[in-house]
Amino acid sequence: MEFFRTGHTALKSRPLTSQEIEILEKNGNRCEDWSQISVDPAFTPNRISGSSFAGKVFLPAFYGTLLMPGDVAAPTGIYSSTIHDSVIENSLIHHVSLMSNIWVLQGAVVQNVGSLVANGKSHYQIAAEIAVGNETGGRPVRIFPDITPELVKLQLFSKVDAETNRAFVQQMESWRNEVLLPYGIVGKSAIIANTNIVRNSWIGEHVRIDGASKIRNSVVLGSLENPTYIYDGVILENSCVQEGAKLHSTALIKDSVLMKRTKIGNKAIVNSSIICPCVHIDEAEVTHSFVGPLTQMHHHSLLIAALWPEGHGNLGYGANVGSNHTSRMPDQEVMPAFGMFFGLGVNIKFPANFSESPCSVIATGVTTAPQRLKFPFSLILPGNPQIHTVRSHLNELRPGWCYGKNAYSIARNAYKYALRGKGCVAPEESQILNDKNATLVLDALRRLRISAVKEIYTEEDIPGLGSNYLKESARQNAETIYRSFLERFVVSKIIAAAELDRSLFLLAPIDSRKNFPGELFKEILKEIALPNSFEDLLKLYRGIEKQWTESVLHGTDKDFVRGRKIFDDYDDSHPVDVAFIEWEKSRFEEVLRRSTVLLKELKGDSQKQEIQS
């Protein structure tokens, strides 16, 4: 893979001259056998002082200066260090107690380090195995340093025959054996400073390590565009860290993969987990989990045995998503959905499957029983003990609430995802108006149809309610909200298709379903009605998006009304998020622009047809 390509040909070398040895010893350097030391043909000994050498060491022609931590410029060279069996390119080695079996590449800085060593041959985490979900090992994932979320999902969720799986394992093992290296790496322009132990590790180019406690058996990748930072007491063991990551403030990471632009800090713990790009984990613990992109965890929350491939979620303070033992073996799991929010102090009992309920919220303090929930955009509230017709452990469910009543939250999340994931997470991964969500909403809408109206419904009445009850008023609201989602989905899809293919102007909107493969469009159009003309469809599109934007912009009205009653200076101390408001307004203006272009073309085509006739 790319991170193993150092881009170096065989180094040209020669032995030291007697005069160079004399100068080296005069500058306080020691070596039992100087004949083991080889140097670049242009080598001069002036930039080596107070150091000891043993075994076979290659030394470069030192030149120029490099920046140490604190942006202090210093000349390249080797100062007050002990070097054993290593290859040194033009770099700065300063106060290193022991460097053994290390290749230091051009422009690197190694300063004030206790032990930077490699022993034996390292496979650098290629074909290492991580058990996510079931802690007893039921879902092993074979990893390598630059593994992608897609390759993780293929291993976890694709059903393959035993022969294919054996071939995959054999290929990984062969690769592992091919790349065994007898030395550690410090990459181009990397910095390792003020760190006690770095052992059997590959520190890639443009990685900056300052004040870490320990790095062992790990690969840390970086690049000029996305440097990686590790500092302030971090412990990293048996793990892979990709470009642009930031690990800080005594974070502890073991047996894990941290993908691009992850941030782990403030005493966070990540153990036996795979963390996708742009995930932030502070003061939280993640164990045996696969955490999808753009997920946020803060303030002493806990996530254990979670399979969360789509991510985009959030765990609030004290959220306990981790009851995988159930007093027996740690073999239970949870599957959160895309964009799911676990509120303050919630307790999620395992096993639980919320994967068919995207963008759902579990309210503060709720304890959920084991279940499979199949209603998108839901709000789960504590149950009402005064309702004697339902079991006491059931919570109240409001399907569709988060889309119909909390548009501000959904839109603001989209805004945050666009900023945080830019250049790393594909924009389509963060969209809610997609085929999968439409399929889930359509299925939920149809299950909400009942043969006999009741005041309260449970799983026995409506499959997919999980360990919750549903009021009749909430059922009716959910039907309305789900239809509005499906209408917006279909209309926006048709408009986007017409922008690419103007022949759709000639069709009635309902006939455009022929241009969409599969049965999804056909099935949705059984549930909603479309206008008869494309011109009316454009007007409907504008109206839908205007209504959505108005719902978004008025989403904080209740907060302001309540806040003003509690704090006299609420308006002064709680300013409106202007950047987000402008973003949403710009989104709607783009809707108007696109629809205006189509409307003008549509009217132009109509006028041409009238003239020709």
VEXDREN-2710 file (C-alpha; in Angstrom, 1 decimal):
% VEXDREN-2710
k/r/px/py/pz
1/MET/0.0/0.0/0.0
2/GLU/1.0/3.6/-0.4
3/PHE/2.3/4.2/3.1
4/PHE/5.0/1.5/2.6
5/ARG/6.5/3.3/-0.4
6/THR/9.4/5.3/1.0
7/GLY/10.5/6.4/-2.5
8/HIS/14.2/5.7/-1.7
9/THR/16.7/3.8/-3.8
10/ALA/19.7/2.1/-2.3
11/LEU/21.8/4.7/-0.3
12/LYS/25.3/5.3/-1.6
13/SER/27.9/4.9/1.1
14/ARG/31.5/4.8/2.0
15/PRO/33.5/4.0/5.2
16/LEU/34.7/6.8/7.5
17/THR/38.2/8.1/7.0
18/SER/40.7/8.2/9.8
19/GLN/40.5/11.9/9.9
20/GLU/36.7/11.9/10.2
21/ILE/37.0/9.4/13.1
22/GLU/39.5/11.6/14.8
23/ILE/37.1/14.6/14.5
24/LEU/34.2/12.6/15.8
25/GLU/36.0/11.4/18.9
26/LYS/37.3/14.9/19.5
27/ASN/33.6/16.1/19.5
28/GLY/32.8/13.6/22.3
29/ASN/31.5/10.7/20.2
30/ARG/32.2/7.1/21.0
31/CYS/32.0/3.8/19.0
32/GLU/33.7/0.4/19.7
33/ASP/34.0/-0.3/16.0
34/TRP/34.0/2.7/13.7
35/SER/34.3/0.3/10.7
36/GLN/30.6/-0.6/11.2
37/ILE/29.7/3.0/10.5
38/SER/29.0/3.9/6.8
39/VAL/28.4/7.4/5.5
40/ASP/27.2/9.4/2.6
41/PRO/30.0/10.3/0.1
42/ALA/29.5/14.0/1.0
43/PHE/29.5/13.3/4.8
44/THR/31.3/15.7/7.1
45/PRO/31.6/15.0/10.9
46/ASN/31.0/18.5/12.2
47/ARG/27.3/18.1/13.2
48/ILE/27.7/15.1/15.4
49/SER/28.6/15.6/19.1
50/GLY/28.3/13.8/22.4
51/SER/26.8/10.7/21.0
52/SER/27.5/6.9/21.0
53/PHE/27.2/4.5/18.1
54/ALA/27.0/0.7/18.0
55/GLY/26.2/-1.9/15.3
56/LYS/25.7/-0.9/11.7
57/VAL/24.8/2.8/11.3
58/PHE/24.4/4.9/8.2
59/LEU/25.1/8.6/8.5
60/PRO/24.1/11.3/5.9
61/ALA/25.7/14.5/4.8
62/PHE/24.0/16.9/7.2
63/TYR/23.0/20.3/6.0
64/GLY/20.4/23.0/6.7
65/THR/18.2/23.6/9.8
66/LEU/14.9/22.2/11.0
67/LEU/12.3/23.5/13.4
68/MET/12.0/21.8/16.8
69/PRO/8.9/22.1/19.0
70/GLY/8.4/25.7/19.9
71/ASP/9.5/26.7/16.4
72/VAL/13.1/26.9/17.4
73/ALA/15.4/26.5/14.4
74/ALA/18.4/24.1/14.9
75/PRO/21.0/22.7/12.6
76/THR/20.5/19.1/11.5
77/GLY/22.8/16.5/13.0
78/ILE/23.1/14.1/16.0
79/TYR/23.6/15.5/19.4
80/SER/23.8/13.8/22.9
81/SER/22.2/10.6/21.6
82/THR/22.8/6.8/21.5
83/ILE/22.4/5.2/18.0
84/HIS/22.3/1.5/17.3
85/ASP/21.8/-0.3/14.0
86/SER/20.0/2.6/12.3
87/VAL/19.8/4.5/9.1
88/ILE/19.8/8.3/9.5
89/GLU/19.0/10.6/6.6
90/ASN/19.4/14.4/6.9
91/SER/17.5/15.0/10.1
92/LEU/17.9/16.3/13.6
93/ILE/18.5/13.8/16.5
94/HIS/18.9/15.5/19.8
95/HIS/19.0/14.0/23.3
96/VAL/17.7/10.5/22.4
97/SER/18.6/8.0/25.1
98/LEU/18.4/5.0/22.8
99/MET/17.6/4.7/19.1
100/SER/17.8/1.2/17.8
101/ASN/16.8/-0.4/14.4
102/ILE/15.2/2.8/13.2
103/TRP/15.2/4.4/9.7
104/VAL/14.9/8.2/10.1
105/LEU/14.0/9.9/6.9
106/GLN/14.7/13.3/5.4
107/GLY/13.7/16.3/7.5
108/ALA/12.6/14.4/10.6
109/VAL/13.2/15.7/14.1
110/VAL/13.7/13.4/17.1
111/GLN/14.2/15.3/20.3
112/ASN/14.3/14.5/24.0
113/VAL/13.1/10.9/23.5
114/GLY/13.7/8.1/26.0
115/SER/13.5/4.9/23.9
116/LEU/12.9/4.8/20.1
117/VAL/13.5/1.2/19.2
118/ALA/12.3/-1.7/17.1
119/ASN/13.1/-5.4/17.8
120/GLY/12.4/-8.3/15.5
121/LYS/10.3/-8.0/12.4
122/SER/7.2/-5.8/12.5
123/HIS/4.0/-6.5/10.4
124/TYR/2.7/-3.0/11.2
125/GLN/-0.8/-4.1/11.9
126/ILE/-1.4/-5.7/8.5
127/ALA/-3.9/-8.5/8.9
128/ALA/-4.3/-7.8/12.6
129/GLU/-7.8/-8.7/13.9
130/ILE/-10.2/-6.6/15.8
131/ALA/-13.4/-8.0/17.3
132/VAL/-16.2/-5.4/17.1
133/GLY/-19.7/-5.8/18.4
134/ASN/-19.8/-9.1/20.1
135/GLU/-16.9/-9.1/22.6
136/THR/-16.6/-12.9/22.4
137/GLY/-15.3/-12.5/18.9
138/GLY/-18.2/-13.2/16.7
139/ARG/-17.5/-10.4/14.2
140/PRO/-13.7/-10.3/13.6
141/VAL/-12.4/-7.6/11.2
142/ARG/-9.0/-7.9/9.5
143/ILE/-7.4/-4.5/9.4
144/PHE/-4.4/-2.7/7.8
145/PRO/-3.2/0.9/8.3
146/ASP/-5.1/2.6/5.5
147/ILE/-8.3/0.5/5.6
148/THR/-11.5/2.3/4.6
149/PRO/-15.0/2.3/6.1
150/GLU/-16.2/0.4/3.0
151/LEU/-13.8/-2.5/3.5
152/VAL/-14.8/-2.7/7.2
153/LYS/-18.5/-2.9/6.2
154/LEU/-17.8/-5.5/3.6
155/GLN/-16.3/-7.7/6.2
156/LEU/-19.0/-7.1/8.8
157/PHE/-22.1/-7.2/6.8
158/SER/-21.5/-9.0/3.5
159/LYS/-22.5/-12.7/3.5
160/VAL/-19.7/-14.6/1.8
161/ASP/-19.1/-18.3/1.5
162/ALA/-16.4/-20.1/3.5
163/GLU/-14.1/-20.5/0.5
164/THR/-14.2/-16.8/-0.4
165/ASN/-13.5/-15.9/3.3
166/ARG/-10.6/-18.3/3.4
167/ALA/-9.1/-16.8/0.2
168/PHE/-9.4/-13.3/1.8
169/VAL/-7.7/-14.4/5.0
170/GLN/-4.9/-16.1/3.0
171/GLN/-4.4/-12.9/0.9
172/MET/-4.1/-10.8/4.0
173/GLU/-1.6/-13.2/5.6
174/SER/0.5/-13.3/2.4
175/TRP/0.6/-9.5/2.4
176/ARG/1.5/-9.4/6.1
177/ASN/4.5/-11.8/5.5
178/GLU/5.6/-9.8/2.4
179/VAL/6.0/-6.5/4.2
180/LEU/7.7/-7.7/7.4
181/LEU/10.4/-5.1/8.2
182/PRO/13.3/-5.3/10.6
183/TYR/13.2/-1.6/11.6
184/GLY/10.9/1.2/12.7
185/ILE/10.3/4.3/10.6
186/VAL/10.3/8.0/11.3
187/GLY/9.0/9.6/8.2
188/LYS/9.8/12.7/6.2
189/SER/9.3/15.9/8.2
190/ALA/8.0/13.9/11.2
191/ILE/8.6/15.2/14.7
192/ILE/8.9/13.0/17.8
193/ALA/9.7/15.1/20.9
194/ASN/9.4/14.9/24.7
195/THR/8.1/11.3/24.5
196/ASN/9.2/8.4/26.7
197/ILE/8.7/5.3/24.6
198/VAL/8.2/4.7/20.9
199/ARG/8.6/1.0/20.1
200/ASN/8.0/-1.1/17.0
201/SER/6.2/1.7/15.3
202/TRP/5.9/3.4/11.9
203/ILE/5.7/7.1/12.3
204/GLY/4.7/8.5/8.9
205/GLU/5.6/11.8/7.2
206/HIS/4.3/15.0/8.7
207/VAL/3.3/13.4/12.0
208/ARG/3.9/15.5/15.0
209/ILE/4.3/13.7/18.4
210/ASP/5.0/15.9/21.4
211/GLY/4.7/14.8/25.0
212/ALA/3.1/11.4/24.4
213/SER/3.5/8.8/27.1
214/LYS/3.9/5.7/25.0
215/ILE/3.5/4.6/21.4
216/ARG/3.9/0.9/20.8
217/ASN/3.3/-1.5/17.9
218/SER/1.4/1.2/16.0
219/VAL/1.3/2.9/12.6
220/VAL/0.7/6.6/12.5
221/LEU/0.1/8.1/9.0
222/GLY/0.2/11.8/8.0
223/SER/0.6/14.0/5.0
224/LEU/1.5/17.6/4.1
225/GLU/-2.2/18.4/3.6
226/ASN/-3.4/16.5/6.7
227/PRO/-0.7/16.3/9.3
228/THR/-1.4/14.1/12.4
229/TYR/-0.9/15.4/16.0
230/ILE/-0.3/13.3/19.1
231/TYR/0.5/15.1/22.3
232/ASP/0.1/15.6/26.1
233/GLY/0.2/12.1/27.7
234/VAL/-1.4/10.0/25.0
235/ILE/-0.9/6.2/25.1
236/LEU/-1.2/4.4/21.8
237/GLU/-0.8/0.7/21.4
238/ASN/-1.3/-1.9/18.7
239/SER/-3.3/0.6/16.6
240/CYS/-3.5/2.4/13.3
241/VAL/-3.9/6.1/13.0
242/GLN/-4.7/7.8/9.7
243/GLU/-4.0/11.2/8.2
244/GLY/-5.2/14.3/10.0
245/ALA/-6.0/12.7/13.3
246/LYS/-5.5/14.5/16.6
247/LEU/-4.9/12.6/19.8
248/HIS/-4.3/14.6/23.0
249/SER/-4.7/15.1/26.7
250/THR/-4.0/11.6/28.1
251/ALA/-6.2/9.7/25.6
252/LEU/-5.7/6.0/25.7
253/ILE/-6.1/4.0/22.5
254/LYS/-5.4/0.3/22.2
255/ASP/-6.0/-2.3/19.5
256/SER/-8.0/0.1/17.3
257/VAL/-8.1/1.9/14.0
258/LEU/-8.6/5.7/13.9
259/MET/-9.5/6.9/10.4
260/LYS/-8.9/10.2/8.8
261/ARG/-9.4/13.4/10.9
262/THR/-10.6/11.7/14.0
263/LYS/-10.1/13.6/17.3
264/ILE/-9.6/11.7/20.6
265/GLY/-8.8/13.6/23.7
266/ASN/-9.4/14.6/27.3
267/LYS/-8.9/11.2/28.9
268/ALA/-11.0/9.4/26.3
269/ILE/-10.6/5.6/26.0
270/VAL/-10.8/3.7/22.8
271/ASN/-10.3/0.0/22.9
272/SER/-10.7/-2.7/20.3
273/SER/-12.7/-0.4/18.0
274/ILE/-12.7/1.0/14.5
275/ILE/-13.4/4.7/14.4
276/CYS/-14.5/6.2/11.0
277/PRO/-13.4/9.6/9.6
278/CYS/-14.3/12.9/11.4
279/VAL/-15.4/11.3/14.7
280/HIS/-14.8/13.3/17.9
281/ILE/-14.5/11.5/21.2
282/ASP/-13.8/13.5/24.4
283/GLU/-14.0/12.3/28.0
284/ALA/-15.8/9.2/26.7
285/GLU/-15.2/5.4/26.4
286/VAL/-15.6/3.3/23.3
287/THR/-15.0/-0.5/23.4
288/HIS/-15.4/-3.2/20.8
289/SER/-17.4/-0.8/18.5
290/PHE/-17.5/0.2/14.8
291/VAL/-18.3/3.9/14.9
292/GLY/-19.4/5.6/11.7
293/PRO/-18.3/9.0/10.4
294/LEU/-19.1/12.4/12.0
295/THR/-20.2/10.9/15.3
296/GLN/-19.7/13.0/18.5
297/MET/-19.1/11.6/22.0
298/HIS/-18.5/13.9/25.0
299/HIS/-18.7/14.2/28.8
300/HIS/-18.3/10.7/30.2
301/SER/-20.5/8.8/27.9
302/LEU/-20.0/5.0/27.2
303/LEU/-20.4/3.0/24.0
304/ILE/-19.7/-0.7/24.1
305/ALA/-20.3/-3.4/21.4
306/ALA/-21.9/-1.0/19.0
307/LEU/-22.2/-1.6/15.2
308/TRP/-22.9/1.9/13.9
309/PRO/-21.7/2.0/10.3
310/GLU/-23.6/5.1/9.2
311/GLY/-22.6/7.2/12.2
312/HIS/-23.5/10.9/12.2
313/GLY/-24.8/10.5/15.8
314/ASN/-24.3/12.0/19.2
315/LEU/-24.0/10.8/22.8
316/GLY/-24.8/13.2/25.5
317/TYR/-23.4/13.4/29.0
318/GLY/-23.6/10.2/31.0
319/ALA/-25.2/8.2/28.1
320/ASN/-24.7/4.5/29.0
321/VAL/-24.9/2.5/25.8
322/GLY/-23.0/-0.4/27.2
323/SER/-25.0/-3.2/28.9
324/ASN/-23.6/-6.0/26.8
325/HIS/-23.0/-8.4/29.7
326/THR/-26.6/-9.0/30.8
327/SER/-25.1/-10.7/33.9
328/ARG/-23.7/-13.5/31.7
329/MET/-21.2/-13.3/28.8
330/PRO/-20.3/-10.0/27.0
331/ASP/-22.0/-11.3/23.8
332/GLN/-24.8/-8.7/23.3
333/GLU/-24.7/-5.8/20.8
334/VAL/-26.4/-2.6/19.9
335/MET/-27.0/-1.2/16.4
336/PRO/-27.7/2.5/16.4
337/ALA/-29.1/4.3/13.4
338/PHE/-27.8/7.1/11.2
339/GLY/-28.0/10.4/13.0
340/MET/-29.2/8.9/16.3
341/PHE/-29.0/11.0/19.4
342/PHE/-28.7/9.5/22.9
343/GLY/-29.7/12.1/25.4
344/LEU/-28.3/12.9/28.9
345/GLY/-28.1/9.9/31.2
346/VAL/-29.9/7.4/29.0
347/ASN/-29.5/3.7/29.7
348/ILE/-29.7/1.3/26.7
349/LYS/-30.3/-2.3/27.6
350/PHE/-28.9/-4.9/25.1
351/PRO/-29.6/-6.4/22.7
352/ALA/-31.0/-3.5/20.8
353/ASN/-31.4/-2.7/17.1
354/PHE/-32.3/0.9/16.1
355/SER/-30.7/0.7/12.6
356/GLU/-34.1/1.1/10.9
357/SER/-34.9/4.3/12.8
358/PRO/-32.6/7.0/11.4
359/CYS/-32.4/10.4/13.0
360/SER/-34.2/9.3/16.2
361/VAL/-33.7/10.8/19.6
362/ILE/-33.8/9.1/23.0
363/ALA/-34.8/11.7/25.5
364/THR/-32.9/12.6/28.7
365/GLY/-33.0/9.9/31.4
366/VAL/-34.8/7.2/29.4
367/THR/-34.0/3.6/30.1
368/THR/-34.8/1.4/27.1
369/ALA/-35.5/-2.3/27.2
370/PRO/-34.1/-4.8/24.6
371/GLN/-35.9/-4.2/21.3
372/ARG/-35.9/-3.7/17.6
373/LEU/-37.3/-0.3/16.6
374/LYS/-38.4/0.3/13.0
375/PHE/-39.8/3.9/12.9
376/PRO/-37.5/6.6/11.4
377/PHE/-37.2/10.1/13.0
378/SER/-38.7/8.9/16.3
379/LEU/-38.7/10.5/19.7
380/ILE/-38.5/8.1/22.7
381/LEU/-39.9/9.6/25.9
382/PRO/-40.2/8.1/29.4
383/GLY/-43.4/6.1/29.8
384/ASN/-46.3/7.4/31.8
385/PRO/-46.9/5.3/34.9
386/GLN/-50.5/6.5/35.1
387/ILE/-51.3/4.5/31.9
388/HIS/-52.3/1.2/33.5
389/THR/-53.1/-0.5/30.2
390/VAL/-49.4/-0.9/29.2
391/ARG/-46.5/-2.6/30.9
392/SER/-44.4/-0.4/33.2
393/HIS/-41.1/-0.9/31.3
394/LEU/-42.5/0.5/28.1
395/ASN/-41.6/4.0/26.9
396/GLU/-43.6/6.4/24.8
397/LEU/-42.8/6.5/21.1
398/ARG/-43.6/9.4/18.7
399/PRO/-42.7/8.3/15.2
400/GLY/-41.6/11.0/12.8
401/TRP/-41.4/13.7/15.5
402/CYS/-37.8/14.6/14.7
403/TYR/-38.6/15.4/11.1
404/GLY/-42.0/17.0/11.6
405/LYS/-41.4/18.9/14.9
406/ASN/-37.6/19.3/15.0
407/ALA/-36.6/20.5/11.5
408/TYR/-34.1/22.9/13.1
409/SER/-32.0/20.0/14.6
410/ILE/-32.0/18.0/11.4
411/ALA/-31.0/21.0/9.2
412/ARG/-28.3/22.2/11.7
413/ASN/-26.8/18.7/11.8
414/ALA/-26.6/18.8/8.0
415/TYR/-24.8/22.1/8.2
416/LYS/-22.3/20.7/10.8
417/TYR/-21.7/17.6/8.7
418/ALA/-21.0/19.7/5.6
419/LEU/-18.4/21.7/7.5
420/ARG/-16.7/18.9/9.5
421/GLY/-16.7/16.3/6.8
422/LYS/-15.6/18.5/3.9
423/GLY/-13.1/16.8/1.8
424/CYS/-13.2/13.6/3.8
425/VAL/-16.8/12.3/4.0
426/ALA/-18.8/12.3/0.8
427/PRO/-21.7/14.8/1.0
428/GLU/-24.2/12.1/-0.1
429/GLU/-23.4/10.1/3.0
430/SER/-24.9/12.9/5.2
431/GLN/-28.1/13.4/3.2
432/ILE/-31.4/12.3/4.8
433/LEU/-33.4/12.4/1.5
434/ASN/-32.0/9.2/0.2
435/ASP/-33.4/5.9/-1.1
436/LYS/-32.7/4.0/2.1
437/ASN/-34.5/6.4/4.4
438/ALA/-37.4/6.6/1.9
439/THR/-37.7/2.8/2.0
440/LEU/-37.7/2.8/5.8
441/VAL/-40.3/5.6/6.0
442/LEU/-42.6/3.9/3.4
443/ASP/-42.5/0.7/5.3
444/ALA/-43.2/2.5/8.6
445/LEU/-46.1/4.4/7.1
446/ARG/-47.7/1.2/5.9
447/ARG/-47.3/-0.5/9.3
448/LEU/-49.1/2.4/10.9
449/ARG/-52.3/1.5/9.2
450/ILE/-54.5/-0.4/11.7
451/SER/-57.7/-2.3/11.3
452/ALA/-59.2/-1.1/14.6
453/VAL/-58.5/2.3/16.2
454/LYS/-57.3/2.1/19.8
455/GLU/-56.1/4.7/22.3
456/ILE/-52.8/3.0/22.9
457/TYR/-50.8/0.6/20.7
458/THR/-47.9/-1.8/21.4
459/GLU/-45.7/-4.1/19.5
460/GLU/-48.5/-6.7/19.4
461/ASP/-50.7/-4.2/17.5
462/ILE/-48.1/-2.6/15.3
463/PRO/-44.9/-4.5/14.5
464/GLY/-41.7/-2.5/14.9
465/LEU/-42.7/-0.4/17.9
466/GLY/-40.2/-2.3/20.0
467/SER/-40.4/-1.9/23.8
468/ASN/-42.6/1.2/23.5
469/TYR/-46.2/2.2/23.2
470/LEU/-47.9/4.6/20.7
471/LYS/-50.8/6.9/21.3
472/GLU/-53.5/7.2/18.6
473/SER/-52.8/11.0/18.3
474/ALA/-49.1/10.3/17.7
475/ARG/-50.0/7.6/15.1
476/GLN/-52.0/10.1/13.1
477/ASN/-49.3/12.7/13.3
478/ALA/-46.7/10.2/12.2
479/GLU/-48.8/9.3/9.1
480/THR/-48.9/12.9/8.1
481/ILE/-45.2/13.5/8.7
482/TYR/-44.1/10.4/6.8
483/ARG/-46.2/11.3/3.8
484/SER/-44.6/14.8/3.8
485/PHE/-41.2/13.2/3.9
486/LEU/-42.0/10.9/1.0
487/GLU/-43.5/13.8/-1.0
488/ARG/-40.4/15.9/-0.5
489/PHE/-38.2/13.0/-1.4
490/VAL/-40.0/12.2/-4.7
491/VAL/-40.4/15.8/-5.8
492/SER/-36.7/16.6/-5.2
493/LYS/-35.7/13.4/-7.1
494/ILE/-37.8/14.3/-10.1
495/ILE/-36.5/17.9/-10.1
496/ALA/-32.9/16.6/-10.0
497/ALA/-33.6/14.2/-12.8
498/ALA/-35.1/16.9/-15.0
499/GLU/-32.0/19.0/-14.6
500/LEU/-30.1/16.2/-16.2
501/ASP/-32.8/15.1/-18.7
502/ARG/-35.1/17.8/-20.1
503/SER/-37.3/15.2/-21.8
504/LEU/-39.0/14.7/-18.4
505/PHE/-40.8/18.0/-19.2
506/LEU/-42.8/16.1/-21.8
507/LEU/-44.1/13.6/-19.2
508/ALA/-46.7/14.0/-16.5
509/PRO/-44.8/13.9/-13.2
510/ILE/-46.4/10.6/-12.2
511/ASP/-45.1/9.0/-15.4
512/SER/-41.5/10.0/-14.5
513/ARG/-41.4/6.9/-12.3
514/LYS/-40.3/5.0/-15.4
515/ASN/-37.0/6.9/-15.2
516/PHE/-36.2/5.5/-11.8
517/PRO/-35.1/1.9/-11.5
518/GLY/-36.6/-0.5/-9.0
519/GLU/-39.9/-0.5/-7.2
520/LEU/-39.4/2.3/-4.7
521/PHE/-40.8/5.2/-6.7
522/LYS/-43.7/3.1/-7.9
523/GLU/-44.6/2.1/-4.3
524/ILE/-44.2/5.7/-3.0
525/LEU/-46.5/7.1/-5.6
526/LYS/-49.2/4.7/-4.4
527/GLU/-49.2/6.7/-1.1
528/ILE/-48.9/10.3/-2.4
529/ALA/-50.4/12.4/-5.2
530/LEU/-48.4/14.5/-7.6
531/PRO/-49.6/17.4/-9.8
532/ASN/-50.7/16.8/-13.3
533/SER/-48.1/19.1/-14.9
534/PHE/-44.4/19.7/-14.5
535/GLU/-45.0/23.4/-14.0
536/ASP/-47.3/22.7/-11.0
537/LEU/-44.6/20.2/-9.8
538/LEU/-42.1/23.0/-9.7
539/LYS/-44.5/25.2/-7.7
540/LEU/-45.0/22.3/-5.3
541/TYR/-41.2/21.9/-5.0
542/ARG/-40.9/25.6/-4.1
543/GLY/-43.7/25.4/-1.6
544/ILE/-42.3/22.3/0.1
545/GLU/-38.8/23.7/0.5
546/LYS/-40.2/27.1/1.7
547/GLN/-42.2/25.4/4.4
548/TRP/-39.1/23.3/5.4
549/THR/-37.0/26.4/5.7
550/GLU/-39.6/28.3/7.7
551/SER/-39.8/25.3/10.1
552/VAL/-36.0/25.4/10.4
553/LEU/-35.7/29.1/11.0
554/HIS/-38.5/29.1/13.6
555/GLY/-37.1/26.0/15.3
556/THR/-35.6/27.8/18.2
557/ASP/-38.7/30.0/19.0
558/LYS/-39.8/27.8/21.9
559/ASP/-36.3/27.9/23.3
560/PHE/-36.2/31.7/23.2
561/VAL/-39.7/32.0/24.8
562/ARG/-38.8/29.7/27.6
563/GLY/-35.3/31.2/28.1
564/ARG/-36.6/34.7/28.4
565/LYS/-38.8/33.7/31.2
566/ILE/-35.9/32.2/33.1
567/PHE/-33.0/34.6/32.3
568/ASP/-33.4/38.4/32.0
569/ASP/-30.4/38.6/29.6
570/TYR/-31.3/35.5/27.5
571/ASP/-31.2/37.3/24.1
572/ASP/-27.9/38.9/24.9
573/SER/-26.2/35.7/26.1
574/HIS/-27.7/33.4/23.5
575/PRO/-27.1/34.9/20.1
576/VAL/-28.6/33.3/17.0
577/ASP/-26.3/31.0/15.0
578/VAL/-26.0/33.5/12.1
579/ALA/-23.7/31.3/10.1
580/PHE/-26.2/28.4/10.1
581/ILE/-29.1/30.7/9.4
582/GLU/-27.3/32.1/6.3
583/TRP/-26.4/28.6/5.2
584/GLU/-30.0/27.5/5.3
585/LYS/-31.2/30.7/3.5
586/SER/-28.6/30.1/0.9
587/ARG/-29.8/26.5/0.5
588/PHE/-33.3/27.7/-0.1
589/GLU/-32.1/30.5/-2.5
590/GLU/-30.4/27.7/-4.5
591/VAL/-33.7/25.9/-4.6
592/LEU/-35.4/29.0/-6.0
593/ARG/-32.6/29.5/-8.6
594/ARG/-32.8/25.9/-9.8
595/SER/-36.6/25.9/-10.1
596/THR/-36.6/29.3/-11.9
597/VAL/-34.2/28.0/-14.5
598/LEU/-36.3/24.9/-15.1
599/LEU/-39.5/27.0/-15.2
600/LYS/-38.1/29.4/-17.8
601/GLU/-37.0/26.5/-20.0
602/LEU/-40.3/24.8/-19.6
603/LYS/-42.2/27.9/-20.7
604/GLY/-39.8/28.5/-23.5
605/ASP/-40.4/25.0/-24.8
606/SER/-44.2/25.5/-24.5
607/GLN/-44.0/28.7/-26.6
608/LYS/-41.9/27.0/-29.3
609/GLN/-44.5/24.3/-29.5
610/GLU/-47.4/26.8/-29.8
611/ILE/-45.5/28.7/-32.7
612/GLN/-44.8/25.4/-34.5
613/SER/-48.4/24.3/-34.2
END
